[in-house]
Amino acid sequence: MSGQPRAPRRPAKPYRRPQPDSARRAAFDLLRAVDERQAYANLVLPGMLRERGLDGRDAAFATELAYGTLRGRGTYDEVLAACVDRPLAQLDPPVLDLLRLGAHQLLSMRVPAHAAVAATVELARFSVGDGRASLVNAVLRKVSTRDLPGWLDQVAPDPERDPVGHLAVTYSHPRWVVEAFRDALGGSLTATADLLAADNVPAAVTLVARPGRSSVEELVAAGAEPGTWSQYAARLPGGDPGQLAAVREGRAGVQDEGSQLVATALARAPIDGRDTRWLDLCAGPGGKAALLGALAGQRGATLLAAELAGHRARLVSQAVASTALVVVADATAPPWRPGSFDRVLADVPCTGLGALRRRPEARWRRRPADVAVLGAVQRRLLSAAAESVRPGGLVAYVTCSPHLAETQVVVADVIRARADLERVDARPYLPGVRGLGAGPFVQLWPQIHGTDAMFLALLRRQVC
């Protein structure tokens, strides 16, 4: 057989083991924990960073990558759907999380496109293998062809024809949440957009100086700044709050300023007669109970902190130290006699839609059906609070959600069923706080007050 001699074969390149950087790997592992174990990012990530020895710039990068990806998931999924030749639901969940991580770097972080693609593909090779890493590479190269405004022009619904859908994609919130926020804000799309934008800005670390145990001055001397509204609040510009002696010793704690305001409003509102027995009937994990217990102690009153779950009751015990008595109890079938207390806090379980700055995964985890389920619990607990307070005493109904079905509707339903409850205007007991509306209820907002979207209704049990 004649012919030209064959060219020698090139030797195969030796296999190179993937070596993803630690920060991106931590962010990916957090996303998998959120998806597989229903983990809470704000509880898991700090420990993960410590265990892996990530600090400084690496820790900051991992935090922004993980939290930013969770916040922007709705937007990124719309972009990815335009770049993938199959429904996203048909992708393996780890591959989809890798694509989301890459999209966040390309569209919302100051990472050069080539670096974002290359580093995410390296992580994909390590996590899901070379075959699926090729898909990640191809899709992210398509994503890199436009910036975020360019993609939104293509994938977001027209704001004139579908304003809610436009806001949902632009600000990465489920449509039902956008509708609920719009309703709570009186139908204003501009105010809704402002709230959605505020949800996508990480919340500052806010501290509470527990009265009689610490002071704002002590926290400021340790590097914090005075808070905006609460006389007990300080904001930490950066760093680990656990490094502050007052926090480490339990004399101060991490607590949103909105939570401080609703607790202190209950303590400030006047009542006639006895004022020695206070109750927090849903006390876990204990932040409001610790503040109320300290305030009660300064007046010679005592606080009973009740919590249904034993493990959460232990957290309450750690928070309150010696300022309250903690019991494991079902507040809807309480061991105490009716009318035993002068002030009662009902900080009820809710969807947590008011704290999406801190819990970015909650916007994707919650469903509209949760509102109805929680609403039934909220009504039972508010009714139990009304039974627990004496005639002439006060109840504070509190939720970390602005959803009307968890706030005003619950209060209206319970009042309708009980002729002995009257609304009390809560605004005078938040002195200096602007933008509280017409009352009598108080709704705090991230975009107005810089707090979580806490709702407060003060109710007095009438003397018949």
Number of C-alpha atoms within 10 A of each C-alpha: 2 4 5 5 6 6 6 6 6 6 6 6 6 6 6 6 9 15 12 18 13 17 22 24 19 22 27 25 18 24 28 17 16 17 16 11 9 13 16 18 21 15 10 13 23 14 11 16 20 11 9 12 11 18 13 8 10 16 23 14 16 23 22 16 24 26 24 22 28 27 27 24 25 21 24 27 20 19 22 22 15 18 15 17 9 10 10 16 9 8 12 11 15 18 18 17 23 26 27 29 27 32 30 26 23 25 21 15 16 10 13 11 20 12 13 22 26 17 18 27 28 21 23 28 20 16 19 15 14 15 10 15 22 13 16 25 19 14 21 27 20 14 24 20 11 13 12 19 11 11 21 18 11 13 18 20 18 14 11 8 9 12 13 23 20 19 24 23 23 25 23 25 24 18 16 15 20 22 19 18 25 20 16 18 19 10 13 12 18 11 16 23 20 14 21 24 17 19 27 20 15 16 18 15 19 22 26 30 26 25 21 11 12 18 20 23 14 16 25 15 10 14 14 22 18 18 18 16 20 21 17 24 28 29 24 20 13 10 11 10 20 13 10 17 14 21 19 12 11 19 21 29 24 19 19 24 26 26 25 22 25 30 22 20 20 24 21 14 17 12 14 9 9 12 17 15 17 26 27 27 28 25 29 26 19 24 24 26 30 31 26 30 28 25 22 21 17 13 10 10 18 21 26 21 30 25 25 17 16 13 12 18 23 17 16 26 22 15 24 25 15 13 23 25 17 23 20 17 19 16 22 17 10 15 11 11 10 14 16 17 26 24 26 30 28 25 25 23 18 22 23 20 24 24 23 25 24 21 21 26 24 20 23 15 12 15 14 11 8 12 17 13 11 17 20 12 16 26 19 18 23 27 20 20 28 29 19 26 25 22 20 20 26 30 30 27 26 26 27 26 25 27 26 17 16 25 25 16 14 20 23 13 12 17 18 11 10 13 11 16 22 14 18 18 16 22 23 14 17 19 11 11 15 12 12 17 11 9 14 17 22 22 27 28 24 23 19 15 18 17 24 27 27 26 27 28 26 26 26 21 23 14 10 7
